[in-house]
Amino acid sequence: MKRMEEMILKEGKILPGGVLKVGSFLNQQVDIHFMKEIGDEVARLYKDSGATKILTIESSGIPIAISAGFAMGLPVVYAKKNKSSNVSGDVYSTPVKSFTHGNTNNVVVTKEYLSADDKILIVDDFLAHGSALTGLIDIVNQAGAEVVGCVAAIEKGFQMGGDRLRAEGYRIESLAIVDEMTDDGITFREQ
Ligand code: G4P
């Protein structure tokens, strides 16, 4: 998605440790008009997928999933990172290690929101090492549902999670893939 690359070049800041800061439009602050374009692009990519639900993980995946949900007319389910008092009863759960933060969260989805006949489109903001998507795929498998594909707004190709999941046979669409980030600039993968 050319616009995603343009937004990254205009707004993104490269931080130490291979972190790309895009707080002005994707994380801390949301550009609602651009978010609509993101949702429309996800809908275009997956219009023939037969998806019945979108699954994401709190927190930054939620605006993207909501926008895609509007564009596709699909309900959105989001995984919570820690079982809390408002997530009660039977849950699917899986540990997700964050390389960026160095911690592991127990990620949970209430069982009643995913069923074996669902076809799930998984959406997230960043795809780095792929831990979050791997955890969400595990939850879909626990429900006996099908993963029709995954979307990341931004993939960091140099952290390999996307290519690992593609090699496993999953359809992974990233709206921009950053293959290199240096002081001299950002290199995007041709798609
Ligand atoms: P992975 O899931 O692909 O393995 O990635 P990783 O563990 O490295 O990511 C952990 C968190 O950091 C995730 O958000 C992920 O979206 C975010 N993240 C990873 N790389 C970048 C980056 O270069 N820039 C930014 N802005 N975020 C990055 P999270 O901790 O779950 O936070 P949130 O969804 O609540 O914002």
Boltz pocket constraint, residues with backbone or C-beta under 6 A from the ligand:
constraints:
  - pocket:
      binder: B
      contacts: [[A, 18], [A, 19], [A, 20], [A, 21], [A, 22], [A, 23], [A, 27], [A, 57], [A, 58], [A, 59], [A, 60], [A, 61], [A, 97], [A, 98], [A, 99], [A, 100], [A, 101], [A, 125], [A, 126], [A, 127], [A, 128], [A, 129], [A, 130], [A, 131], [A, 132], [A, 133], [A, 156], [A, 161]]
      max_distance: 6.0
